[in-house]
Protein backbone atom coordinates (compact mmCIF):
# COMPACT_ATOMS: atom_id res chain seq x y z
CA UNK A 1 0.00 0.00 0.00
CA UNK A 2 1.30 3.45 -0.94
CA UNK A 3 0.85 5.91 1.89
CA UNK A 4 1.65 9.53 1.08
CA UNK A 5 1.96 11.62 4.22
CA UNK A 6 1.18 15.31 3.94
CA UNK A 7 3.61 17.89 5.29
CA UNK A 8 2.75 19.00 8.78
CA UNK A 9 2.04 22.57 9.82
CA UNK A 10 5.53 23.29 11.18
CA UNK A 11 7.30 22.02 8.06
CA UNK A 12 4.89 23.94 5.86
CA UNK A 13 5.85 27.18 7.57
CA UNK A 14 9.53 26.33 7.09
CA UNK A 15 9.03 25.63 3.40
CA UNK A 16 7.27 28.89 2.55
CA UNK A 17 9.29 30.91 5.03
CA UNK A 18 6.29 32.83 6.34
CA UNK A 19 4.31 32.68 9.57
CA UNK A 20 0.99 32.21 7.83
CA UNK A 21 -2.06 30.06 8.24
CA UNK A 22 -1.74 26.47 6.95
CA UNK A 23 -4.67 27.10 4.58
CA UNK A 24 -4.17 30.21 2.51
CA UNK A 25 -7.93 30.62 2.20
CA UNK A 26 -8.07 31.51 5.87
CA UNK A 27 -8.79 35.15 6.68
CA UNK A 28 -5.33 35.50 8.23
CA UNK A 29 -3.65 34.11 5.09
CA UNK A 30 -1.27 35.68 2.60
CA UNK A 31 -0.82 39.46 2.75
CA UNK A 32 -2.37 41.59 0.06
CA UNK A 33 0.91 42.07 -1.83
CA UNK A 34 1.02 38.31 -2.53
CA UNK A 35 -2.60 37.90 -3.51
CA UNK A 36 -2.70 38.98 -7.13
CA UNK A 37 -0.65 38.00 -10.13
CA UNK A 38 0.30 41.54 -11.10
CA UNK A 39 2.29 41.76 -7.88
CA UNK A 40 5.79 40.28 -7.65
CA UNK A 41 6.49 36.60 -6.97
CA UNK A 42 9.66 35.11 -5.59
CA UNK A 43 12.11 34.13 -8.35
CA UNK A 44 11.52 30.66 -9.79
CA UNK A 45 12.66 28.44 -12.59
CA UNK A 46 11.62 29.27 -16.09
CA UNK A 47 9.06 27.35 -18.14
CA UNK A 48 7.48 24.17 -16.86
CA UNK A 49 7.80 22.53 -13.47
CA UNK A 50 10.16 19.70 -12.64
CA UNK A 51 8.73 16.29 -13.46
CA UNK A 52 6.42 17.46 -16.26
CA UNK A 53 9.06 17.83 -18.97
CA UNK A 54 7.92 14.79 -20.94
CA UNK A 55 4.20 15.41 -20.57
CA UNK A 56 2.32 17.33 -23.25
CA UNK A 57 -1.17 18.42 -22.10
CA UNK A 58 -3.90 17.58 -24.64
CA UNK A 59 -5.33 21.11 -24.41
CA UNK A 60 -2.42 22.29 -26.56
CA UNK A 61 -3.76 20.32 -29.51
CA UNK A 62 -7.32 21.53 -28.78
CA UNK A 63 -5.98 25.07 -29.04
CA UNK A 64 -4.20 24.37 -32.35
CA UNK A 65 -7.36 22.90 -33.91
CA UNK A 66 -9.60 25.75 -32.70
CA UNK A 67 -11.57 23.43 -30.44
CA UNK A 68 -10.90 25.44 -27.28
CA UNK A 69 -12.30 28.57 -28.92
CA UNK A 70 -15.38 26.64 -30.08
CA UNK A 71 -16.07 25.25 -26.61
CA UNK A 72 -15.68 28.68 -25.02
CA UNK A 73 -18.30 30.03 -27.41
CA UNK A 74 -20.69 27.24 -26.45
CA UNK A 75 -20.13 27.90 -22.75
CA UNK A 76 -20.66 31.65 -23.01
CA UNK A 77 -23.94 30.99 -24.82
CA UNK A 78 -25.06 28.76 -21.92
CA UNK A 79 -24.59 31.73 -19.57
CA UNK A 80 -27.50 33.54 -21.26
CA UNK A 81 -29.79 31.18 -19.33
CA UNK A 82 -27.18 29.76 -17.06
CA UNK A 83 -27.14 26.02 -16.46
CA UNK A 84 -23.39 25.64 -15.92
CA UNK A 85 -23.87 24.18 -12.43
CA UNK A 86 -26.44 21.72 -11.02
CA UNK A 87 -28.59 24.54 -9.62
CA UNK A 88 -29.60 25.42 -13.21
CA UNK A 89 -30.96 28.83 -12.21
CA UNK A 90 -31.45 29.97 -15.84
CA UNK A 91 -30.19 33.45 -14.98
CA UNK A 92 -28.98 35.69 -17.79
CA UNK A 93 -25.56 36.24 -16.28
CA UNK A 94 -24.25 37.94 -19.41
CA UNK A 95 -26.68 40.82 -18.83
CA UNK A 96 -25.23 41.39 -15.36
CA UNK A 97 -27.66 39.33 -13.29
CA UNK A 98 -26.16 37.20 -10.54
CA UNK A 99 -27.07 33.52 -10.54
CA UNK A 100 -27.59 31.18 -7.60
CA UNK A 101 -23.79 30.86 -7.48
CA UNK A 102 -23.74 34.66 -6.81
CA UNK A 103 -21.65 35.31 -9.92
CA UNK A 104 -22.63 37.40 -12.93
CA UNK A 105 -21.00 37.55 -16.34
CA UNK A 106 -17.80 39.15 -15.07
CA UNK A 107 -14.86 36.96 -14.11
CA UNK A 108 -14.00 37.47 -10.43
CA UNK A 109 -10.77 36.20 -8.89
CA UNK A 110 -9.81 36.21 -5.23
CA UNK A 111 -6.13 35.37 -5.51
CA UNK A 112 -3.38 33.92 -7.67
CA UNK A 113 -0.42 32.39 -5.90
CA UNK A 114 2.06 29.49 -5.87
CA UNK A 115 0.47 27.34 -3.18
CA UNK A 116 2.29 24.87 -0.92
CA UNK A 117 -0.66 23.55 1.08
CA UNK A 118 -2.06 21.17 -1.56
CA UNK A 119 -1.28 17.48 -2.03
CA UNK A 120 2.51 16.94 -2.15
CA UNK A 121 2.21 15.38 -5.62
CA UNK A 122 0.85 18.72 -6.89
CA UNK A 123 3.12 21.00 -4.86
CA UNK A 124 6.51 19.51 -5.66
CA UNK A 125 9.42 21.90 -5.16
CA UNK A 126 7.92 25.04 -6.68
CA UNK A 127 4.28 24.94 -5.64
CA UNK A 128 0.93 24.47 -7.32
CA UNK A 129 -0.06 27.52 -9.37
CA UNK A 130 -3.37 28.15 -7.69
CA UNK A 131 -6.10 30.51 -8.90
CA UNK A 132 -8.95 31.03 -6.45
CA UNK A 133 -12.25 32.07 -8.01
CA UNK A 134 -14.90 33.91 -6.03
CA UNK A 135 -18.39 32.60 -5.25
CA UNK A 136 -19.52 28.97 -5.26
CA UNK A 137 -22.70 27.09 -6.17
CA UNK A 138 -22.56 24.63 -3.24
CA UNK A 139 -23.12 27.02 -0.29
CA UNK A 140 -21.72 24.79 2.49
CA UNK A 141 -22.65 26.15 5.92
CA UNK A 142 -19.24 25.14 7.31
CA UNK A 143 -17.10 26.58 4.51
CA UNK A 144 -13.66 27.60 5.72
CA UNK A 145 -13.36 29.91 2.69
CA UNK A 146 -16.69 31.65 3.25
CA UNK A 147 -15.32 35.15 2.61
CA UNK A 148 -14.52 34.02 -0.93
CA UNK A 149 -17.28 31.49 -1.61
CA UNK A 150 -20.22 33.16 0.15
CA UNK A 151 -19.27 36.83 0.31
CA UNK A 152 -17.48 37.03 -3.04
CA UNK A 153 -14.26 38.60 -1.79
CA UNK A 154 -12.19 39.25 -4.88
CA UNK A 155 -11.82 41.52 -7.89
CA UNK A 156 -13.29 41.65 -11.36
CA UNK A 157 -10.70 40.50 -13.90
CA UNK A 158 -10.50 40.08 -17.66
CA UNK A 159 -9.90 36.91 -19.66
CA UNK A 160 -6.56 38.42 -20.70
CA UNK A 161 -5.62 38.88 -17.04
CA UNK A 162 -6.41 35.23 -16.32
CA UNK A 163 -4.30 34.07 -19.28
CA UNK A 164 -1.39 36.22 -18.08
CA UNK A 165 -1.83 34.82 -14.57
CA UNK A 166 -1.46 31.29 -15.89
CA UNK A 167 1.68 32.22 -17.81
CA UNK A 168 3.20 34.04 -14.85
CA UNK A 169 2.63 31.02 -12.58
CA UNK A 170 4.33 28.80 -15.15
CA UNK A 171 7.26 31.21 -15.43
CA UNK A 172 7.57 31.20 -11.64
CA UNK A 173 8.16 27.45 -11.83
CA UNK A 174 4.81 26.12 -10.64
CA UNK A 175 4.17 22.53 -11.68
CA UNK A 176 0.53 23.03 -12.70
CA UNK A 177 -2.34 25.52 -12.95
CA UNK A 178 -4.76 24.75 -10.12
CA UNK A 179 -8.27 26.13 -10.72
CA UNK A 180 -10.20 26.29 -7.44
CA UNK A 181 -14.03 26.20 -7.63
CA UNK A 182 -13.98 26.91 -11.37
CA UNK A 183 -17.29 25.54 -12.69
CA UNK A 184 -19.30 28.78 -12.80
CA UNK A 185 -16.49 30.53 -14.71
CA UNK A 186 -15.84 27.85 -17.31
CA UNK A 187 -16.43 30.15 -20.33
CA UNK A 188 -13.80 32.61 -19.11
CA UNK A 189 -11.37 29.84 -18.14
CA UNK A 190 -11.50 28.07 -21.51
CA UNK A 191 -11.07 31.39 -23.31
CA UNK A 192 -8.09 32.27 -21.13
CA UNK A 193 -6.56 28.83 -21.61
CA UNK A 194 -6.86 29.22 -25.37
CA UNK A 195 -5.04 32.55 -25.19
CA UNK A 196 -2.39 31.26 -22.78
CA UNK A 197 -1.75 28.18 -24.92
CA UNK A 198 -1.11 30.45 -27.90
CA UNK A 199 1.63 32.11 -25.84
CA UNK A 200 3.34 28.95 -24.61
CA UNK A 201 1.41 27.60 -21.63
CA UNK A 202 2.25 23.88 -21.40
CA UNK A 203 1.81 22.67 -17.81
CA UNK A 204 -1.06 20.50 -16.52
CA UNK A 205 -4.46 21.95 -15.64
CA UNK A 206 -5.94 20.92 -12.28
CA UNK A 207 -9.72 21.10 -11.91
CA UNK A 208 -10.18 21.60 -8.14
CA UNK A 209 -13.89 21.07 -7.54
CA UNK A 210 -16.54 20.34 -4.94
CA UNK A 211 -17.45 17.29 -7.00
CA UNK A 212 -20.98 18.59 -7.63
CA UNK A 213 -20.68 18.84 -11.39
CA UNK A 214 -22.90 18.25 -14.41
CA UNK A 215 -21.91 15.57 -16.92
CA UNK A 216 -22.64 17.91 -19.82
CA UNK A 217 -20.09 20.42 -18.55
CA UNK A 218 -17.48 17.76 -17.76
CA UNK A 219 -17.73 16.42 -21.31
CA UNK A 220 -16.82 19.88 -22.57
CA UNK A 221 -13.69 19.58 -20.43
CA UNK A 222 -12.56 16.31 -22.00
CA UNK A 223 -9.02 16.94 -23.21
CA UNK A 224 -8.88 20.27 -21.38
CA UNK A 225 -8.26 19.04 -17.83
CA UNK A 226 -5.21 16.95 -16.96
CA UNK A 227 -5.85 16.39 -13.26
CA UNK A 228 -9.29 16.21 -11.68
CA UNK A 229 -9.32 17.00 -7.97
CA UNK A 230 -12.94 16.60 -6.77
CA UNK A 231 -14.31 16.40 -3.26
CA UNK A 232 -16.68 13.62 -2.27
CA UNK A 233 -18.33 15.34 0.69
CA UNK A 234 -21.60 13.54 1.36
CA UNK A 235 -23.13 10.15 0.68
CA UNK A 236 -26.65 10.97 1.92
CA UNK A 237 -28.91 13.38 0.01
CA UNK A 238 -30.70 14.67 3.12
CA UNK A 239 -27.40 15.44 4.80
CA UNK A 240 -26.21 17.19 1.64
CA UNK A 241 -29.34 19.33 1.54
CA UNK A 242 -29.01 20.25 5.22
CA UNK A 243 -25.38 21.34 5.17
CA UNK A 244 -25.26 22.56 1.55
CA UNK A 245 -28.82 23.91 1.17
CA UNK A 246 -30.45 22.99 -2.12
CA UNK A 247 -27.82 20.37 -3.01
CA UNK A 248 -29.81 17.21 -2.33
CA UNK A 249 -28.57 15.89 -5.69
CA UNK A 250 -24.97 16.04 -4.48
CA UNK A 251 -24.40 12.29 -3.89
CA UNK A 252 -26.03 11.23 -7.15
CA UNK A 253 -24.33 13.81 -9.36
CA UNK A 254 -20.94 13.52 -7.69
CA UNK A 255 -20.83 9.77 -8.25
CA UNK A 256 -21.57 10.27 -11.95
CA UNK A 257 -19.09 13.13 -12.16
CA UNK A 258 -16.24 11.18 -10.58
CA UNK A 259 -16.81 8.22 -12.89
CA UNK A 260 -16.69 10.57 -15.87
CA UNK A 261 -13.54 12.24 -14.56
CA UNK A 262 -11.89 8.83 -14.22
CA UNK A 263 -12.96 7.96 -17.77
CA UNK A 264 -11.26 11.07 -19.08
CA UNK A 265 -7.94 11.06 -17.22
CA UNK A 266 -7.65 7.63 -15.56
CA UNK A 267 -5.74 6.72 -12.43
CA UNK A 268 -3.24 9.29 -11.17
CA UNK A 269 0.31 8.05 -11.72
CA UNK A 270 3.09 9.41 -9.53
CA UNK A 271 6.36 10.06 -11.37
CA UNK A 272 9.04 8.17 -9.44
CA UNK A 273 11.80 10.67 -10.13
CA UNK A 274 9.92 13.83 -9.19
CA UNK A 275 7.08 12.59 -7.00
CA UNK A 276 4.64 14.64 -9.10
CA UNK A 277 1.38 13.79 -10.80
CA UNK A 278 0.81 15.21 -14.29
CA UNK A 279 -2.45 13.46 -15.16
CA UNK A 280 -5.19 11.51 -13.41
CA UNK A 281 -7.98 11.55 -10.83
CA UNK A 282 -7.31 12.56 -7.22
CA UNK A 283 -10.33 12.33 -4.88
CA UNK A 284 -10.60 14.27 -1.63
CA UNK A 285 -12.82 13.26 1.26
CA UNK A 286 -13.29 15.58 4.24
CA UNK A 287 -13.87 13.65 7.47
CA UNK A 288 -16.60 15.39 9.49
CA UNK A 289 -17.74 15.07 13.10
CA UNK A 290 -20.33 12.45 13.99
CA UNK A 291 -19.67 10.77 10.62
CA UNK A 292 -21.87 13.31 8.84
CA UNK A 293 -19.99 12.57 5.63
CA UNK A 294 -20.61 8.78 5.87
CA UNK A 295 -16.94 8.04 5.26
CA UNK A 296 -17.34 4.27 5.25
CA UNK A 297 -20.01 4.45 2.51
CA UNK A 298 -17.92 6.87 0.43
CA UNK A 299 -14.89 4.57 0.61
CA UNK A 300 -16.98 1.50 -0.13
CA UNK A 301 -18.46 3.16 -3.21
CA UNK A 302 -15.04 4.24 -4.47
CA UNK A 303 -13.69 0.73 -3.95
CA UNK A 304 -16.58 -0.78 -5.91
CA UNK A 305 -16.75 1.75 -8.76
CA UNK A 306 -13.19 2.95 -9.36
CA UNK A 307 -9.81 1.24 -9.63
CA UNK A 308 -8.41 0.17 -6.27
CA UNK A 309 -5.35 2.36 -6.82
CA UNK A 310 -7.41 5.53 -7.20
CA UNK A 311 -5.67 8.36 -5.32
CA UNK A 312 -7.64 9.19 -2.15
CA UNK A 313 -6.82 12.10 0.15
CA UNK A 314 -8.52 11.59 3.52
CA UNK A 315 -8.67 15.12 4.91
CA UNK A 316 -8.46 15.89 8.62
CA UNK A 317 -8.70 19.68 8.65
CA UNK A 318 -12.43 20.15 9.30
CA UNK A 319 -13.07 23.10 11.61
CA UNK A 320 -16.47 24.50 12.66
CA UNK A 321 -16.23 27.79 10.77
CA UNK A 322 -18.80 30.15 9.23
CA UNK A 323 -22.29 28.95 10.31
CA UNK A 324 -21.25 25.53 11.62
CA UNK A 325 -21.91 26.66 15.19
CA UNK A 326 -25.63 26.75 14.39
CA UNK A 327 -25.60 23.01 13.68
CA UNK A 328 -24.88 20.92 16.81
CA UNK A 329 -23.62 17.82 14.99
CA UNK A 330 -20.88 19.72 13.15
CA UNK A 331 -20.05 22.39 15.76
CA UNK A 332 -16.76 20.79 16.80
CA UNK A 333 -13.55 19.52 15.25
CA UNK A 334 -13.20 15.82 14.46
CA UNK A 335 -11.59 13.40 16.90
CA UNK A 336 -8.57 11.18 16.18
CA UNK A 337 -10.88 8.16 16.38
CA UNK A 338 -13.18 9.59 13.69
CA UNK A 339 -10.23 10.16 11.40
CA UNK A 340 -8.79 6.70 12.03
CA UNK A 341 -12.20 5.17 11.28
CA UNK A 342 -12.15 6.81 7.83
CA UNK A 343 -8.69 5.39 7.15
CA UNK A 344 -9.86 1.94 8.23
CA UNK A 345 -12.86 2.24 5.91
CA UNK A 346 -10.57 3.04 2.97
CA UNK A 347 -8.37 0.05 3.70
CA UNK A 348 -11.39 -2.22 4.14
CA UNK A 349 -12.60 -1.07 0.72
CA UNK A 350 -9.29 -2.29 -0.73
CA UNK A 351 -7.99 1.15 -1.66
CA UNK A 352 -4.22 1.19 -1.97
CA UNK A 353 -3.19 4.80 -2.71
CA UNK A 354 -4.17 6.74 0.39
CA UNK A 355 -2.93 10.17 1.44
CA UNK A 356 -3.03 10.20 5.25
CA UNK A 357 -2.66 13.65 6.77
CA UNK A 358 -0.51 14.21 9.83
URQUIJO-V442765 format. One record per residue. SS is DSSP state (alpha for helix, beta for strand, coil for the rest). PHI is phi as a letter, one per 20 degrees, with the letter a starting at -180 (* if undefined). PSI is psi as a letter, one per 20 degrees, with the letter a starting at -180 (none if undefined). Layout:
((SS PHI PSI) (SS PHI PSI))
This chain:
((coil * p) (beta e o) (beta d o) (beta d o) (beta e p) (coil f q) (coil f q) (coil e r) (alpha f g) (alpha f g) (alpha f h) (alpha f g) (alpha f h) (alpha f h) (alpha f g) (alpha e i) (coil m k) (coil c q) (coil e m) (coil d r) (coil f q) (coil g h) (coil d o) (coil f i) (coil f h) (coil g q) (coil g h) (coil e k) (coil f b) (coil g q) (coil f r) (alpha g h) (alpha f i) (alpha d j) (coil e h) (coil c q) (coil f h) (coil e i) (coil e r) (coil f q) (coil d r) (coil f q) (coil g q) (coil b r) (coil f q) (coil e q) (coil m b) (coil e r) (coil f q) (coil g p) (coil n i) (coil d j) (coil g h) (coil e j) (coil d p) (coil d o) (coil f p) (coil f h) (alpha f h) (alpha f g) (alpha f h) (alpha f h) (alpha f g) (alpha f h) (coil e i) (coil n j) (alpha f h) (alpha f g) (alpha f g) (alpha f g) (alpha f h) (alpha f g) (alpha f g) (alpha f g) (alpha f h) (alpha f h) (alpha f h) (alpha f h) (alpha f i) (alpha f h) (alpha c n) (coil f p) (coil c k) (coil f h) (coil d r) (coil f i) (coil f h) (coil l l) (coil f i) (coil m k) (coil f q) (coil e n) (alpha f h) (alpha f h) (alpha e i) (coil o i) (coil f q) (coil e p) (coil e a) (coil f h) (coil f i) (coil m j) (coil d q) (coil d b) (coil e i) (coil e p) (beta f p) (beta c p) (beta c p) (beta e g) (beta a q) (beta c o) (beta a q) (beta f p) (beta d p) (coil d j) (coil d j) (coil e a) (coil g p) (alpha g h) (alpha f i) (alpha d h) (alpha f g) (coil l b) (coil e h) (coil d j) (coil n r) (beta e p) (beta f n) (beta e p) (beta d o) (beta e o) (beta e q) (coil f r) (coil m r) (coil a p) (coil f i) (coil e h) (coil m l) (beta f p) (coil f i) (coil d j) (coil f p) (coil f i) (coil d k) (alpha g h) (alpha f h) (alpha e g) (alpha f h) (coil e h) (coil e i) (coil m k) (coil f o) (coil r a) (beta c q) (beta f p) (beta c q) (coil e r) (alpha f h) (alpha f g) (alpha g g) (alpha f g) (alpha f g) (alpha f h) (alpha f g) (alpha f g) (alpha f h) (alpha f h) (alpha f g) (alpha f g) (alpha f h) (alpha f i) (coil o j) (coil g q) (coil e i) (beta a r) (beta d o) (beta d o) (beta e o) (beta e p) (coil l m) (coil e i) (alpha g h) (alpha e i) (alpha d k) (alpha g h) (alpha g g) (alpha f g) (alpha f g) (alpha f h) (alpha f g) (alpha f h) (alpha f h) (alpha f g) (alpha f g) (alpha f h) (alpha f h) (alpha f i) (coil d j) (coil o j) (coil f p) (coil b k) (coil d q) (beta f q) (beta d p) (beta d p) (beta d n) (beta e o) (beta c q) (coil f i) (coil n i) (coil e n) (coil c q) (coil e q) (alpha g h) (alpha f h) (alpha f g) (alpha f h) (alpha f h) (alpha f i) (coil e i) (coil f p) (coil n i) (coil e g) (coil e p) (coil e h) (beta c o) (beta e p) (beta c m) (beta e q) (beta e q) (coil c n) (coil e g) (coil c q) (coil d i) (coil d p) (alpha f h) (alpha f h) (alpha f g) (alpha g g) (alpha f h) (alpha f g) (alpha e i) (beta c m) (coil g p) (coil n j) (coil d l) (coil f h) (coil e j) (alpha g g) (alpha g g) (alpha f g) (alpha f h) (alpha f h) (alpha g g) (alpha f g) (alpha f g) (alpha f h) (alpha f g) (alpha f g) (alpha g g) (alpha f h) (alpha f h) (alpha f g) (alpha d i) (coil m a) (beta f p) (coil f p) (coil d p) (beta e p) (coil f p) (coil f h) (coil f h) (coil d h) (coil m j) (coil e q) (beta d p) (coil d h) (coil b q) (beta p r) (beta e p) (beta c o) (beta d p) (beta d q) (beta c o) (beta e o) (coil f p) (coil c q) (alpha f q) (alpha l k) (alpha l k) (coil g h) (coil e j) (coil l l) (alpha g g) (alpha f h) (alpha f h) (alpha f g) (alpha f h) (alpha f g) (alpha f g) (alpha f g) (alpha f h) (alpha e i) (alpha d i) (coil c r) (coil g q) (coil f h) (coil e k) (coil f p) (beta f p) (beta c p) (beta d o) (beta e o) (beta e p) (coil d j) (coil e j) (coil g p) (coil c q) (coil f m) (coil e r) (coil l d) (coil d j) (alpha g h) (alpha f i) (alpha e i) (coil c o) (alpha g h) (alpha f i) (alpha c k) (coil e j) (coil b r) (coil f r) (coil f r) (coil e q) (alpha g h) (alpha f g) (alpha f h) (alpha f g) (alpha f h) (alpha f h) (alpha f h) (alpha f g) (alpha f h) (alpha f h) (alpha f g) (alpha f g) (alpha f h) (coil f i) (coil n j) (coil f p) (coil d i) (beta c n) (beta d p) (beta e o) (beta d p) (coil e q) (coil f none))
